[in-house]
Amino acid sequence: MPLLIRDERPGDAAAIERVTTAAFANAAHASHTEQFIVNALRRAGQLTVSLVAQAAQTGEDEQEIVGHVAVSPVSISSSGATDWYGLGPISVVPGRQGQGIGAALMASALERLRQAGAAGCVVLGDPAYYGRFGFVAQPGLVLPGVPAEYFQAIRFDGAWPTGDVRYHEAFDATR
């Protein structure tokens, strides 16, 4: 089934919320606020990259949004590093998981960051999955309260930063 990765459009917010809610509904590691985080990032103007995966529905010309990835700026406390971003949430509807949609969204988001001159990107998640894209746990780069092996980074330019990472306050959204 053909897949198109494209920028979020103004009319996509409701579909992105549905995809995100469904993707995290049964995830044990989830806060179940991921859809609220995406909406809060959008309202705050902090979605540096917001891409959707759109698939043709069987036998129709209509397109269905089946995945989404959000990327937003992060701050790093002690190193003075700039141009670092946090990837997530990344969502794929349950019936389409394991088909490469998440990987396509990930690759597109990372390429966008590289093209924009980002220094690097952090992600919180499964080391086995994110390691496939070049993410590694980096000593000295810390998300307080999170086991080090689950907080990973990829560097595009410059030296590795050190310090505590802080996501935008939108990550505290609960509705």
N, CA, C and O of each residue as an XYZ file, in Angstrom:
700
protein
N       0.850     -1.177      0.000
C       0.000      0.000      0.000
C       0.891      1.233      0.000
O       1.748      1.367      0.874
N       0.710      2.139     -0.961
C       1.555      3.330     -1.053
C       1.474      4.179      0.220
O       0.416      4.315      0.834
N       2.616      4.740      0.593
C       2.711      5.558      1.787
C       3.344      6.888      1.429
O       4.350      6.935      0.720
N       2.760      7.961      1.915
C       3.278      9.303      1.696
C       3.614      9.910      3.045
O       2.768      9.936      3.939
N       4.844     10.401      3.208
C       5.231     11.145      4.409
C       5.192     12.614      4.007
O       5.848     13.028      3.051
N       4.410     13.397      4.753
C       4.263     14.817      4.417
C       4.141     15.645      5.690
O       3.912     15.113      6.776
N       4.298     16.961      5.534
C       4.105     17.880      6.646
C       2.655     17.868      7.102
O       1.733     17.687      6.307
N       2.482     18.064      8.392
C       1.137     18.241      8.936
C       0.491     19.460      8.276
O       1.146     20.473      8.028
N      -0.790     19.339      8.002
C      -1.586     20.453      7.462
C      -2.583     20.907      8.529
O      -2.891     20.144      9.445
N      -3.090     22.131      8.425
C      -4.024     22.636      9.439
C      -5.210     21.709      9.730
O      -5.637     21.629     10.882
N      -5.740     21.027      8.758
C      -6.891     20.158      8.975
C      -6.560     18.781      9.530
O      -7.460     17.957      9.689
N      -5.287     18.508      9.831
C      -4.861     17.177     10.268
C      -4.920     16.956     11.777
O      -4.762     15.821     12.226
N      -5.138     17.989     12.566
C      -5.004     17.881     14.025
C      -5.888     16.791     14.622
O      -5.422     16.024     15.465
N      -7.137     16.702     14.215
C      -8.041     15.696     14.789
C      -7.582     14.283     14.433
O      -7.631     13.389     15.278
N      -7.139     14.071     13.196
C      -6.660     12.746     12.793
C      -5.384     12.380     13.538
O      -5.210     11.226     13.930
N      -4.486     13.346     13.741
C      -3.257     13.094     14.484
C      -3.590     12.722     15.924
O      -2.965     11.827     16.495
N      -4.562     13.398     16.511
C      -4.967     13.070     17.881
C      -5.512     11.648     17.959
O      -5.205     10.923     18.905
N      -6.314     11.242     16.981
C      -6.854      9.871     16.968
C      -5.741      8.836     16.834
O      -5.724      7.836     17.552
N      -4.814      9.080     15.911
C      -3.697      8.151     15.698
C      -2.861      8.028     16.966
O      -2.509      6.921     17.377
N      -2.545      9.151     17.581
C      -1.703      9.157     18.775
C      -2.398      8.453     19.938
O      -1.779      7.663     20.651
N      -3.672      8.739     20.123
C      -4.431      8.087     21.195
C      -4.451      6.581     20.991
O      -4.201      5.825     21.930
N      -4.744      6.140     19.781
C      -4.815      4.702     19.489
C      -3.456      4.035     19.651
O      -3.365      2.932     20.190
N      -2.404      4.695     19.189
C      -1.058      4.095     19.237
C      -0.592      3.834     20.664
O       0.112      2.856     20.916
N      -0.976      4.696     21.598
C      -0.490      4.568     22.972
C      -1.524      3.968     23.925
O      -1.242      3.818     25.114
N      -2.695      3.629     23.437
C      -3.790      3.157     24.299
C      -3.402      1.960     25.159
O      -3.778      1.897     26.329
N      -2.666      1.019     24.605
C      -2.315     -0.203     25.339
C      -0.826     -0.311     25.642
O      -0.331     -1.387     25.978
N      -0.122      0.799     25.523
C       1.320      0.788     25.776
C       1.583      0.968     27.267
O       1.225      1.991     27.851
N       2.206     -0.027     27.869
C       2.460     -0.006     29.313
C       3.368      1.153     29.722
O       3.223      1.691     30.820
N       4.294      1.539     28.858
C       5.262      2.591     29.168
C       4.699      3.998     28.973
O       5.359      4.978     29.320
N       3.510      4.107     28.433
C       2.954      5.404     28.040
C       2.334      6.148     29.215
O       1.893      5.550     30.197
N       2.313      7.467     29.084
C       1.631      8.299     30.073
C       0.152      8.445     29.723
O      -0.645      8.898     30.544
N      -0.201      8.064     28.518
C      -1.558      8.193     27.975
C      -1.981      9.659     27.883
O      -3.168      9.983     27.894
N      -0.990     10.526     27.794
C      -1.226     11.952     27.571
C      -0.541     12.413     26.282
O      -0.479     13.610     26.001
N      -0.032     11.466     25.509
C       0.754     11.802     24.321
C      -0.011     12.691     23.349
O       0.565     13.616     22.775
N      -1.311     12.422     23.155
C      -2.105     13.249     22.245
C      -2.230     14.673     22.781
O      -2.279     15.626     22.003
N      -2.282     14.822     24.101
C      -2.362     16.156     24.703
C      -1.038     16.899     24.530
O      -1.017     18.112     24.325
N       0.057     16.161     24.617
C       1.383     16.757     24.417
C       1.499     17.331     23.009
O       1.940     18.467     22.836
N       1.106     16.549     22.002
C       1.185     17.027     20.618
C       0.326     18.280     20.444
O       0.769     19.254     19.835
N      -0.889     18.261     20.968
C      -1.771     19.424     20.844
C      -1.180     20.644     21.548
O      -1.251     21.756     21.025
N      -0.592     20.440     22.740
C       0.013     21.554     23.479
C       1.239     22.101     22.752
O       1.452     23.313     22.722
N       2.047     21.214     22.165
C       3.191     21.680     21.372
C       2.718     22.513     20.186
O       3.308     23.549     19.878
N       1.666     22.068     19.528
C       1.122     22.798     18.382
C       0.642     24.190     18.823
O       0.968     25.195     18.191
N      -0.136     24.236     19.914
C      -0.656     25.520     20.412
C       0.472     26.479     20.793
O       0.352     27.691     20.609
N       1.569     25.930     21.324
C       2.700     26.750     21.760
C       3.639     27.118     20.609
O       4.612     27.843     20.816
N       3.361     26.632     19.413
C       4.233     26.912     18.272
C       5.576     26.208     18.374
O       6.576     26.710     17.862
N       5.612     25.047     19.029
C       6.871     24.343     19.279
C       7.056     23.082     18.438
O       7.982     22.311     18.692
N       6.205     22.858     17.454
C       6.393     21.694     16.577
C       7.363     22.074     15.460
O       6.955     22.562     14.406
N       8.625     21.848     15.703
C       9.647     22.142     14.702
C       9.437     21.271     13.474
O       9.532     21.744     12.342
N       9.153     20.006     13.705
C       8.826     19.051     12.646
C       7.566     18.328     13.091
O       7.489     17.833     14.215
N       6.584     18.269     12.209
C       5.356     17.515     12.469
C       4.962     16.868     11.155
O       4.413     17.511     10.260
N       5.257     15.569     11.060
C       5.034     14.826      9.819
C       3.957     13.771     10.027
O       3.849     13.182     11.102
N       3.161     13.539      8.988
C       2.177     12.466      9.016
C       2.530     11.435      7.953
O       3.130     11.750      6.925
N       2.142     10.202      8.231
C       2.223      9.129      7.234
C       0.802      8.931      6.736
O      -0.124      8.707      7.516
N       0.652      9.017      5.434
C      -0.663      8.915      4.821
C      -0.663      7.724      3.878
O       0.217      7.588      3.028
N      -1.663      6.862      4.039
C      -1.758      5.654      3.216
C      -3.048      5.688      2.413
O      -4.085      6.131      2.905
N      -2.975      5.215      1.171
C      -4.177      5.104      0.349
C      -5.057      4.014      0.924
O      -4.579      2.920      1.226
N      -6.328      4.301      1.075
C      -7.266      3.287      1.544
C      -7.558      2.347      0.389
O      -7.607      2.772     -0.765
N      -7.749      1.091      0.690
C      -7.957      0.073     -0.326
C      -9.125      0.429     -1.236
O     -10.243      0.660     -0.775
N      -8.849      0.468     -2.528
C      -9.898      0.692     -3.519
C     -10.449      2.099     -3.577
O     -11.469      2.331     -4.227
N      -9.804      3.046     -2.915
C     -10.303      4.414     -2.901
C      -9.169      5.370     -3.237
O      -7.992      5.036     -3.098
N      -9.540      6.557     -3.678
C      -8.553      7.600     -3.909
C      -8.248      8.354     -2.611
O      -7.252      9.072     -2.522
N      -9.103      8.186     -1.618
C      -8.975      8.884     -0.348
C      -7.727      8.418      0.400
O      -7.337      7.254      0.312
N      -7.112      9.332      1.130
C      -5.920      9.026      1.917
C      -6.268      9.000      3.399
O      -7.100      9.781      3.860
N      -5.636      8.108      4.139
C      -5.863      7.964      5.573
C      -4.559      8.220      6.316
O      -3.519      7.685      5.933
N      -4.596      9.031      7.377
C      -3.415      9.255      8.198
C      -3.254      8.066      9.134
O      -4.147      7.752      9.921
N      -2.093      7.404      9.037
C      -1.839      6.194      9.823
C      -0.666      6.351     10.784
O      -0.376      5.440     11.560
N       0.011      7.493     10.740
C       1.143      7.711     11.626
C       1.483      9.177     11.743
O       1.083      9.994     10.914
N       2.233      9.502     12.792
C       2.637     10.891     13.036
C       3.922     10.898     13.858
O       4.150     10.014     14.684
N       4.754     11.904     13.619
C       5.925     12.139     14.451
C       6.025     13.633     14.744
O       5.819     14.477     13.871
N       6.347     13.929     16.004
C       6.548     15.304     16.449
C       8.001     15.487     16.868
O       8.604     14.593     17.461
N       8.554     16.650     16.555
C       9.897     17.022     16.986
C       9.818     18.447     17.507
O       9.242     19.323     16.861
N      10.405     18.675     18.688
C      10.356     20.000     19.304
C      11.705     20.331     19.944
O      12.489     19.431     20.244
N      11.972     21.619     20.150
C      13.252     22.008     20.764
C      13.365     21.523     22.210
O      12.369     21.432     22.928
N      14.588     21.216     22.621
C      14.887     20.910     24.017
C      15.990     21.858     24.480
O      16.714     22.434     23.668
N      16.102     22.008     25.793
C      17.221     22.773     26.340
C      18.120     21.813     27.119
O      17.665     20.813     27.673
N      19.401     22.148     27.143
C      20.390     21.336     27.850
C      21.092     22.254     28.839
O      21.658     23.279     28.458
N      21.050     21.879     30.103
C      21.400     22.785     31.196
C      22.818     23.327     31.202
O      22.994     24.544     31.141
N      23.817     22.497     31.273
C      25.134     23.013     31.636
C      26.094     23.263     30.490
O      27.116     23.919     30.693
N      25.813     22.773     29.307
C      26.827     22.878     28.260
C      26.640     24.071     27.329
O      27.523     24.370     26.525
N      25.516     24.746     27.427
C      25.258     25.859     26.524
C      24.935     25.407     25.112
O      24.959     26.214     24.183
N      24.636     24.134     24.939
C      24.334     23.596     23.615
C      23.046     24.206     23.074
O      22.090     24.432     23.815
N      23.040     24.463     21.796
C      21.845     24.970     21.121
C      21.537     24.071     19.927
O      22.344     23.231     19.531
N      20.366     24.269     19.377
C      19.927     23.532     18.189
C      19.805     22.033     18.427
O      20.119     21.227     17.552
N      19.345     21.669     19.623
C      19.040     20.286     19.953
C      17.538     20.129     20.044
O      16.825     21.041     20.462
N      17.065     18.947     19.643
C      15.632     18.693     19.554
C      15.284     17.360     20.194
O      16.128     16.475     20.338
N      14.025     17.244     20.570
C      13.512     15.995     21.111
C      12.522     15.393     20.139
O      11.612     16.076     19.668
N      12.692     14.135     19.841
C      11.783     13.435     18.933
C      10.722     12.717     19.761
O      11.045     11.967     20.682
N       9.489     12.945     19.434
C       8.395     12.244     20.088
C       7.300     13.197     20.514
O       7.528     14.389     20.719
N       6.149     12.663     20.637
C       5.799     11.266     20.401
C       5.832     10.895     18.912
O       5.662     11.734     18.027
N       6.056      9.615     18.687
C       5.938      9.035     17.353
C       4.868      7.952     17.453
O       4.905      7.109     18.349
N       3.919      7.985     16.528
C       2.728      7.132     16.637
C       2.380      6.484     15.312
O       2.482      7.099     14.251
N       1.967      5.226     15.396
C       1.423      4.498     14.239
C       0.186      3.757     14.735
O       0.220      3.138     15.798
N      -0.897      3.814     13.977
C      -2.120      3.128     14.405
C      -1.815      1.643     14.606
O      -1.043      1.061     13.843
N      -2.413      1.029     15.621
C      -2.075     -0.362     15.959
C      -2.160     -1.341     14.788
O      -1.298     -2.213     14.674
N      -3.142     -1.235     13.933
C      -3.286     -2.177     12.829
C      -2.219     -2.055     11.758
O      -2.124     -2.913     10.881
N      -1.410     -0.995     11.814
C      -0.365     -0.769     10.809
C       1.042     -0.817     11.405
O       2.017     -0.592     10.688
N       1.164     -1.104     12.696
C       2.479     -1.194     13.313
C       3.233     -2.406     12.767
O       2.629     -3.413     12.397
N       4.554     -2.294     12.724
C       5.390     -3.379     12.226
C       5.488     -3.436     10.718
O       5.981     -4.419     10.166
N       5.018     -2.377     10.031
C       5.043     -2.344      8.567
C       6.028     -1.310      8.023
O       6.025     -1.025      6.825
N       6.867     -0.749      8.888
C       7.878      0.205      8.440
C       7.416      1.653      8.435
O       8.168      2.532      8.014
N       6.204      1.923      8.892
C       5.691      3.293      8.892
C       6.442      4.140      9.910
O       6.835      5.266      9.606
N       6.645      3.616     11.108
C       7.412      4.343     12.121
C       8.827      4.627     11.659
O       9.349      5.719     11.883
N       9.454      3.647     11.014
C      10.812      3.830     10.502
C      10.858      4.915      9.426
O      11.797      5.710      9.383
N       9.846      4.949      8.558
C       9.789      5.980      7.516
C       9.607      7.367      8.130
O      10.236      8.332      7.696
N       8.742      7.459      9.141
C       8.553      8.738      9.837
C       9.845      9.170     10.519
O      10.235     10.334     10.433
N      10.511      8.237     11.196
C      11.757      8.521     11.897
C      12.820      9.022     10.926
O      13.443     10.056     11.170
N      13.031      8.305      9.837
C      14.047      8.696      8.865
C      13.753     10.075      8.284
O      14.668     10.879      8.109
N      12.502     10.352      7.986
C      12.130     11.656      7.427
C      12.346     12.778      8.438
O      12.844     13.846      8.082
N      11.975     12.543      9.693
C      12.149     13.563     10.727
C      13.631     13.859     10.950
O      14.020     15.023     11.054
N      14.459     12.821     11.025
C      15.888     13.035     11.227
C      16.523     13.759     10.042
O      17.397     14.607     10.222
N      16.082     13.423      8.841
C      16.604     14.115      7.661
C      16.219     15.593      7.673
O      17.028     16.450      7.317
N      14.993     15.889      8.078
C      14.564     17.297      8.196
C      15.450     18.051      9.175
O      15.854     19.183      8.909
N      15.754     17.423     10.311
C      16.609     18.084     11.293
C      18.008     18.321     10.735
O      18.581     19.394     10.923
N      18.556     17.326     10.051
C      19.891     17.491      9.440
C      19.878     18.648      8.446
O      20.777     19.489      8.458
N      18.868     18.690      7.591
C      18.772     19.749      6.585
C      18.616     21.130      7.212
O      19.059     22.125      6.640
N      17.992     21.194      8.375
C      17.774     22.471      9.056
C      18.998     22.916      9.853
O      18.999     24.005     10.427
N      20.044     22.079      9.894
C      21.259     22.440     10.612
C      21.215     22.150     12.094
O      21.964     22.757     12.859
N      20.358     21.238     12.521
C      20.287     20.867     13.927
C      21.609     20.245     14.373
O      22.303     19.595     13.592
N      21.939     20.461     15.648
C      23.146     19.854     16.200
C      22.900     18.398     16.576
O      23.801     17.565     16.481
N      21.662     18.093     17.008
C      21.359     16.733     17.390
C      19.935     16.587     17.881
O      19.154     17.538     17.900
N      19.623     15.357     18.280
C      18.263     15.019     18.679
C      18.320     13.983     19.795
O      19.183     13.106     19.800
N      17.388     14.097     20.739
C      17.256     13.123     21.817
C      15.921     12.410     21.689
O      14.986     12.909     21.063
N      15.855     11.232     22.297
C      14.620     10.450     22.284
C      14.572      9.595     23.549
O      15.603      9.144     24.047
N      13.382      9.383     24.049
C      13.165      8.501     25.186
C      12.445      7.279     24.663
O      11.340      7.388     24.131
N      13.060      6.110     24.810
C      12.411      4.907     24.310
C      13.325      3.696     24.277
O      14.414      3.697     24.852
N      12.861      2.675     23.597
C      13.521      1.378     23.519
C      14.875      1.488     22.799
O      14.921      1.850     21.623
N      15.967      1.180     23.494
C      17.286      1.277     22.869
C      17.433      0.412     21.619
O      18.103      0.820     20.671
N      16.826     -0.766     21.598
C      16.947     -1.650     20.435
C      16.296     -1.018     19.205
O      16.832     -1.109     18.101
N      15.149     -0.381     19.394
C      14.461      0.243     18.262
C      15.202      1.497     17.792
O      15.537      1.614     16.613
N      15.457      2.423     18.698
C      16.048      3.702     18.299
C      17.516      3.573     17.919
O      18.034      4.398     17.167
N      18.191      2.553     18.428
C      19.574      2.308     18.041
C      19.725      2.046     16.549
O      20.777      2.324     15.973
N      18.684      1.513     15.922
C      18.721      1.253     14.467
C      18.905      2.528     13.661
O      19.354      2.483     12.516
N      18.559      3.673     14.258
C      18.641      4.957     13.553
C      19.860      5.764     13.970
O      20.028      6.906     13.542
N      20.720      5.170     14.814
C      21.939      5.842     15.230
C      21.886      6.465     16.612
O      22.861      7.081     17.041
N      20.780      6.324     17.317
C      20.679      6.857     18.671
C      21.484      5.982     19.632
O      21.485      4.756     19.524
N      22.164      6.633     20.570
C      22.931      5.929     21.596
C      22.737      6.639     22.931
O      22.502      7.847     22.979
N      22.838      5.870     24.015
C      22.866      6.483     25.343
C      24.198      7.223     25.446
O      25.255      6.655     25.170
N      24.142      8.466     25.837
C      25.349      9.293     25.877
C      25.623      9.745     27.315
O      24.856     10.529     27.873
N      26.712      9.253     27.915
C      27.041      9.679     29.275
C      27.129     11.203     29.348
O      27.691     11.850     28.465
N      26.575     11.747     30.396
C      26.623     13.202     30.567
C      25.408     13.912     30.009
O      25.208     15.094     30.288
N      24.600     13.232     29.238
C      23.359     13.796     28.698
C      22.225     13.076     29.416
O      21.998     11.889     29.187
N      21.516     13.789     30.283
C      20.623     13.151     31.246
C      19.207     13.714     31.159
O      19.006     14.924     31.057
N      18.246     12.819     31.203
C      16.860     13.213     31.417
C      16.551     12.769     32.843
O      16.376     11.577     33.095
N      16.480     13.717     33.780
C      16.313     13.353     35.186
C      15.129     12.409     35.417
O      14.037     12.592     34.880
N      15.399     11.391     36.241
C      14.358     10.446     36.605
C      14.159      9.302     35.638
O      13.264      8.479     35.828
N      14.983      9.235     34.596
C      14.833      8.210     33.563
C      16.095      7.341     33.528
O      17.203      7.877     33.555
N      15.951      6.011     33.469
C      17.145      5.163     33.341
C      17.960      5.558     32.109
O      17.416      5.734     31.019
N      19.262      5.691     32.300
C      20.165      6.210     31.259
C      20.055      5.472     29.933
O      20.154      6.099     28.878
N      19.853      4.147     29.957
C      19.839      3.393     28.699
C      18.616      3.710     27.828
O      18.627      3.434     26.628
N      17.578      4.279     28.412
C      16.358      4.589     27.650
C      16.342      6.015     27.117
O      15.465      6.378     26.333
N      17.308      6.822     27.539
C      17.403      8.185     27.032
C      18.609      8.240     26.115
O      19.747      8.086     26.557
N      18.348      8.460     24.831
C      19.382      8.338     23.815
C      19.470      9.596     22.961
O      18.567     10.432     22.961
N      20.563      9.711     22.244
C      20.782     10.894     21.414
C      21.495     10.506     20.134
O      22.160      9.474     20.042
N      21.328     11.374     19.154
C      22.084     11.280     17.908
C      22.643     12.673     17.634
O      21.928     13.670     17.743
N      23.913     12.734     17.281
C      24.578     14.015     17.047
C      24.790     14.185     15.548
O      25.263     13.280     14.860
N      24.427     15.370     15.061
C      24.625     15.684     13.644
C      25.844     16.583     13.446
O      26.523     16.503     12.422
N      26.117     17.445     14.443
C      27.170     18.445     14.275
C      27.696     18.871     15.642
O      26.947     18.920     16.618
N      28.969     19.171     15.700
C      29.561     19.686     16.930
C      29.870     18.593     17.932
O      29.778     17.402     17.637
N      30.240     19.032     19.128
C      30.603     18.112     20.208
C      29.341     17.633     20.921
O      28.280     18.251     20.828
N      29.484     16.520     21.631
C      28.383     16.033     22.451
C      28.158     17.018     23.586
O      29.111     17.417     24.256
N      26.928     17.411     23.810
C      26.650     18.287     24.949
C      26.608     17.478     26.243
O      26.526     16.250     26.216
N      26.664     18.175     27.365
C      26.485     17.543     28.670
C      25.476     18.363     29.451
O      25.343     19.572     29.260
N      24.769     17.672     30.338
C      23.824     18.369     31.202
C      22.476     17.693     31.220
O      22.255     16.669     30.574
N      21.582     18.295     31.978
C      20.212     17.808     32.064
C      19.405     18.350     30.897
O      19.492     19.532     30.563
N      18.619     17.475     30.281
C      17.773     17.858     29.152
C      16.384     18.206     29.689
O      15.853     17.534     30.573
N      15.828     19.251     29.144
C      14.477     19.670     29.522
C      13.653     19.828     28.255
O      14.007     20.576     27.344
N      12.537     19.097     28.227
C      11.575     19.236     27.138
C      10.691     20.449     27.428
O      10.650     20.933     28.559
N       9.994     20.934     26.420
C       9.068     22.052     26.562
C       7.991     21.703     27.581
O       7.652     20.532     27.752
N       7.465     22.693     28.244
C       6.421     22.483     29.266
C       5.183     21.795     28.707
O       4.378     21.280     29.483
N       5.004     21.768     27.408
C       3.882     21.059     26.795
C       3.909     19.574     27.144
O       2.873     18.911     27.105
N       5.075     19.050     27.481
C       5.176     17.632     27.845
C       4.530     17.338     29.206
O       4.410     16.179     29.603
N       4.120     18.388     29.911
C       3.387     18.224     31.164
C       1.876     18.251     30.949
O       1.112     18.141     31.908
N       1.440     18.395     29.701
C      -0.006     18.509     29.406
C      -0.745     17.247     29.818
O      -0.268     16.131     29.614
N      -1.917     17.446     30.401
C      -2.739     16.315     30.818
C      -4.127     16.352     30.194
O      -4.955     15.480     30.459
N      -4.377     17.345     29.377
C      -5.639     17.405     28.633
C      -5.512     18.316     27.451
O      -6.473     18.494     26.702
